[in-house]
Amino acid sequence: VKYFPLVWAALRRKPVRSVVTLLSVTVAFTLFGLMIGLNATLNLMEERARADRIWVWPRFDNAGMPVTVARQIAKLPEVKKVSVMSYLPAYVADPKNRVFVAFFDDAYGDIFPDWGPSPEQWEMIRRNRTAMVMSRSMAKLYNKKVGDIFTVIAPQVSKADGTHSWTFQVAGIGEDVTANPGGYFNANYEYYDKSVLPADQGKMNEVDILATDPALAPALAVKIDALFANSASPTQSNTEKSLLTSNAFGGMDLHKLTREIALAGLLMILFLTANVIAQSVRERRVELATLLAIGFSGFAVTALVVLEAALICLAGAACGMAIAAALAAQVPALLPRGFGMPLAMISASVIVWALASAFVLALASAVLPALRLMRLDVASALAGRT
Amino acid sequence: MILRQIVIATRLGLRSLTTRLWQSLVIVIGMAWVIGILLSMLSMTEGLHQAYLRSGDPRGVIVVSRGTDFEINSSLTRDQAHIVINAPGIAKAPDGSPVAEPGLMVAVPAVLKNGAKSPIVLRGVEDKGAMLEPTFHLVGGRMFRPGTRELIAGVRADAQFKGMAVGDKVILPNGEWPIVGSFATGDLRDGQLLGDTETLMPALRRKAYTTVLARLGSPDAFAAFRAALTRNPALAVDVMRVPDWNSKISADFNRFLNVFVYGVGVILAVGALFGCFNTMYAAVSARAIEIATLRALGYSGFAVAASVLLEAILLSVAGALIGAFIAWGLFDGVPSGFGSDVFTLLVSPALFLTAVLWAIAVALLGGILPSLRAAGGTVSAALRAH
């Protein structure tokens, strides 16, 4: 701490350079924050994914499976609870405003208590056929509040009344959840089922299952697929854990990608900061030699250099994290509507990683100048010889 | 006159570069790093974009059910397909039949080489298939026989997925379908499976096609063709040219990739910009006497400023080209894919141009303040200061 005035003086010696260096470190840590923040979000999604929940989809068809599939699954001894849902691909006013309305039966809220709507809101969906609970982000996007009417148009699905428009009452605004970054529009399955053409009734797009024991779930998924393999509705079943842990982006390893980009940013900046510190040490040879001459230890003088680097890097990391947090909130506006990209979150662990990286960056930038400083011949430096 | 001054001042600056080697390398390496990373990522977006744009018959048209976002969600009944195929404007084959056929597209569960689950696209084609896919040719095995449970696989499907080589078997609802041949089209189809539409339909228990593909007699026939179909009350279809359809279905993912890639690129470039600023600032300081002497000799401030900018641009462009060539050497032509979407990484001449333009932009923005500093100030003050 007592060296602080010295470090501060060194930084103020060339204020423009110090500020620009700080800015470039800030930039590197903005990227770091966005990338490692995204990584943290993915980690959280994987961590929160339940091992005892199984999602069952039609294997070859997305035109829907008969609800009897769910009834057959419910008879399996490893199954604790079963629910069905249907999706409605639709848009709001303009085809660009794509939304997916999901219609749930009564059991769904019990199986997915952690996916946004509160128990009371699930109850509203159960009690009122046209009720809808939408996520806060979507309510904001479409400017809806509780009590409003919400209408979507679904050209691909024919209703029994001959129209393609679906009207809902906004019964609740639910919290957004990490696992569902695209937001949600939750409605009542009965409303969907009784509105479509009679020939399409009694079908659904997905069965969701709660297993009695998480350890049994992977085998249960295999068992369900085997059960329906030769039926009219072959299924593909996956535990939620396996779906959200295996790279869901067509085999792209986002963890690796984000880490590599964050590292790339730091390496780029390392060269710059190392250069700046080296330059600053070179310019202050005489000063540093003086410090050594008046009794500062070699260690203390080296510490001064490292501190100078650390101050810039830590301050830059802090600014970068703040900017990354602000930028992350703006990302959805850049993406196509309804594109469910997980957002970076600046969690405590991200900040710890950033500070640790900043410290490593500072040490790495200071190592060469510090080594040179240790070999400094005080007498010749003071005499002005190089 | 002024040009001569700029050239001389720039040459003077470049001659002293060796004394500022490490400093100058900050710009070169920083820019090489930024452009290397940017182009590595852009090689993916560019490759995927090109693969989408090139896929299918560029003279072809596609008919899908109205409001469809993805082919897989489209549904056309036999009657509807019949009307479309006999619509006016479609080219005639040598035997007088229209060059058009209904098609089928389904996603079949598959496992990527890395073990992740990812669906593979299976298409149904008929006798006009080869005409509607001008680049299609067999590269191994033989063609599937219509009416039998046989498939052929794209050349890249085998590289992406497990069990997609000639001789392997694909499980469909009615049993195992052997892969009897391997084909290439040079576009997205290379990651897909092909089979006989009329044999696949009952196997997959489909009553409806997904699309009709057709080739028009002349490009001018499109408007009339579309009008005939969209005005027909028996149909509810969208009619698009194949390239337009390809860019429509890839637009969202493309935009997401661009936001990601350019976002990372811009942040890195801002970091490089600060590096450039720092370097040129230091260069101007180091050359203060030299610059002041030039001014004293009658060189205009503009010429001196321009020479500083020019130096920054030369260093930055040199770095960008190094980065671009490294990215080109590492990635150009490398096969890649997201699941069934196969493409070739592409570092095109256009990307080299992008690299140079970014380099110039970074150098101008980073060099402008230092160059003004070089141009400004009185000559006597600069000479006296040292």
Chai-1 contact restraints between the chains, C-beta under 6 A:
chainA,res_idxA,chainB,res_idxB,connection_type,confidence,min_distance_angstrom,max_distance_angstrom,comment,restraint_id
A,R17,B,N278,contact,1.0,0.0,6.0,A-B,restraint_1
A,V20,B,F274,contact,1.0,0.0,6.0,A-B,restraint_2
A,V20,B,F277,contact,1.0,0.0,6.0,A-B,restraint_3
A,V20,B,N278,contact,1.0,0.0,6.0,A-B,restraint_4
A,L23,B,F274,contact,1.0,0.0,6.0,A-B,restraint_5
A,S24,B,G271,contact,1.0,0.0,6.0,A-B,restraint_6
A,S24,B,F274,contact,1.0,0.0,6.0,A-B,restraint_7
A,V27,B,I267,contact,1.0,0.0,6.0,A-B,restraint_8
A,V27,B,V270,contact,1.0,0.0,6.0,A-B,restraint_9
A,V27,B,G271,contact,1.0,0.0,6.0,A-B,restraint_10
A,A28,B,G271,contact,1.0,0.0,6.0,A-B,restraint_11
A,T30,B,I267,contact,1.0,0.0,6.0,A-B,restraint_12
A,L31,B,I267,contact,1.0,0.0,6.0,A-B,restraint_13
A,F60,B,V106,contact,1.0,0.0,6.0,A-B,restraint_14
A,F60,B,L204,contact,1.0,0.0,6.0,A-B,restraint_15
A,P155,B,R66,contact,1.0,0.0,6.0,A-B,restraint_16
A,P155,B,G67,contact,1.0,0.0,6.0,A-B,restraint_17
A,Q156,B,G67,contact,1.0,0.0,6.0,A-B,restraint_18
A,P234,B,P173,contact,1.0,0.0,6.0,A-B,restraint_19
A,Q236,B,P109,contact,1.0,0.0,6.0,A-B,restraint_20
A,S246,B,A116,contact,1.0,0.0,6.0,A-B,restraint_21
A,N247,B,A116,contact,1.0,0.0,6.0,A-B,restraint_22
A,G250,B,S118,contact,1.0,0.0,6.0,A-B,restraint_23
A,G250,B,F338,contact,1.0,0.0,6.0,A-B,restraint_24
A,G250,B,G339,contact,1.0,0.0,6.0,A-B,restraint_25
A,G251,B,L112,contact,1.0,0.0,6.0,A-B,restraint_26
A,G251,B,N114,contact,1.0,0.0,6.0,A-B,restraint_27
A,G251,B,A116,contact,1.0,0.0,6.0,A-B,restraint_28
A,G251,B,S118,contact,1.0,0.0,6.0,A-B,restraint_29
A,I261,B,V264,contact,1.0,0.0,6.0,A-B,restraint_30
A,A264,B,I37,contact,1.0,0.0,6.0,A-B,restraint_31
A,M268,B,G30,contact,1.0,0.0,6.0,A-B,restraint_32
A,M268,B,W33,contact,1.0,0.0,6.0,A-B,restraint_33
A,M268,B,G271,contact,1.0,0.0,6.0,A-B,restraint_34
A,I269,B,G271,contact,1.0,0.0,6.0,A-B,restraint_35
A,F271,B,I29,contact,1.0,0.0,6.0,A-B,restraint_36
A,L272,B,V26,contact,1.0,0.0,6.0,A-B,restraint_37
A,L272,B,G275,contact,1.0,0.0,6.0,A-B,restraint_38
A,N275,B,W22,contact,1.0,0.0,6.0,A-B,restraint_39
A,N275,B,V26,contact,1.0,0.0,6.0,A-B,restraint_40
A,L334,B,V259,contact,1.0,0.0,6.0,A-B,restraint_41
A,L335,B,F256,contact,1.0,0.0,6.0,A-B,restraint_42
A,P336,B,D252,contact,1.0,0.0,6.0,A-B,restraint_43
A,P336,B,R255,contact,1.0,0.0,6.0,A-B,restraint_44
A,F339,B,D252,contact,1.0,0.0,6.0,A-B,restraint_45
A,F339,B,F256,contact,1.0,0.0,6.0,A-B,restraint_46
